[in-house]
Amino acid sequence: MTFKLKQSQIKAREMRGLAIVNRQDSQIERVSDYDYEVLSQSGNGTYLISRTEDEWICECPDHRFRGVKCKHAWAVELSLRLKEQIKRDTIIQQIAISECIFCHSPNIKKFGVRHNKSGDIQRFLCGDCGKTFSVNIGFERMKHNPQAITSAIQLYFSGESLRNTQKSLRLLGVDVSHKTVYMWIKKYVALMGKYIEKLKPQVSDTWRADEIWVKIKGDMKYVFAIMDDETRYWIAQEVAESKYKHDARKLFQLAKKVTGKKPETLITDGLPAYNDAYKKEFWTLRNPRTQHIRHIKIRGDHNNNKMERLNGEIRDREKVMRGLKRKDTPILKGYQIFHNYIREHEGLKGKTPAEVCGITVEGKNKWKTLIQNASRNETD
């Protein structure tokens, strides 16, 4: 049996949902990407609200027996809208040349290109001082042009080895050694890393932590990583000598520094290192208190599939590298940048984790945009 609701009745349920959102104590808990729990306002436990392609489905009597959009569904929807509204996008723009580098006059125009063996660089003519100049922000004194360098970085972090990247560049007319490719990666990962440290991703309140073993110089090490559950933003990482004796406090401290907050929920496996670090870095006597979920089910409400996918990405990258050479290798940091700012994820509807966190990198060549902004920021 279906019920026809008057506009006033629909509005009344929406207002009750808004009242749930505005309560000081948290009434809504995110369970998964499509499921939420809302406390019953009559004190009868919680209701599970799930998102389908067309509508919200709630376990409450109002939805089950009347087939209407209840106040709990309204509360979840309004809460998600509010989160989107308060997100302030950080736009990392492509850098355009707007003034003369000599007299700083804005009266400039394009004046042909400068040719070299690796490509062309745009030249400009100043209408006031009459001087010509070219600007290659972030790639000054490099023998090869930005397209060649960023193509090499993209090929490598997309899964090619250093030698296969070298071979692919030859097809583009760029003849360099695999060692040169590595030096490009080392130089620009360090540059971008300093710039990205100053950005604040707007992550959710549920984080996941896990570890994966890798070989560094033939010895087994462990990469500890922490990732945001909702946006899949890889928040922090560190390399440890041991799995069971490692102190994970530095990882949690770094995660708080990157995000400017601590999570409401932390999901890990049963490794004691996580629980020890949780007690020292996240647990407090006062509310709001971070909940630590330690028991991971293979199938259930709190599985660790998202972290396993990240571990799989690292493992695939390691196969191509044939093991890492140094504990402080730029490769892991570079892959973190690739994962967060360059790689589009199907689970995020074709967006990067950074975009979901409110950080948009403009331009077709996002590596170039990041490098240029990092270089300019370093000289400011």
Number of C-alpha atoms within 10 A of each C-alpha: 5 8 9 9 11 9 8 9 11 15 13 14 19 21 15 16 21 19 12 25 23 13 9 7 10 12 18 20 18 18 15 14 12 11 18 20 22 23 17 14 11 7 7 8 10 19 18 19 23 19 16 10 5 6 10 20 20 25 16 17 12 14 17 13 12 14 15 20 18 25 25 35 28 21 24 27 17 17 18 12 11 12 11 14 9 9 15 11 15 16 12 16 15 18 15 8 16 12 15 24 16 12 12 13 14 14 13 20 16 14 14 14 13 12 11 11 11 16 16 14 15 14 17 21 18 22 14 13 14 13 14 18 16 18 15 15 18 20 17 12 8 11 12 18 19 24 14 17 22 19 17 26 24 20 17 25 23 15 17 18 19 22 15 16 22 22 16 17 20 13 9 11 12 19 16 14 15 17 12 14 19 17 12 16 22 17 11 22 23 14 20 21 18 14 18 16 11 10 12 16 23 24 26 20 17 22 25 24 24 22 21 18 19 19 16 19 13 11 12 13 19 19 20 20 23 25 24 25 23 20 24 26 26 25 24 23 22 18 22 19 14 13 19 11 10 16 16 22 19 14 22 24 16 16 23 17 16 18 18 12 14 21 21 16 20 24 23 24 19 13 14 17 16 24 21 13 19 19 13 11 18 22 17 12 6 6 8 12 14 19 15 21 15 16 13 16 12 10 9 8 11 16 17 20 13 16 23 14 11 19 19 13 14 18 16 12 21 19 13 14 16 13 17 20 14 11 16 12 13 20 21 21 19 21 21 22 21 20 22 24 22 23 18 17 14 9 13 14 9 11 18 25 27 26 23 22 24 18 22 19 22 16 14 9 16 20 24 23 20 26 23 23 20 21 20 13 12 13 6 5
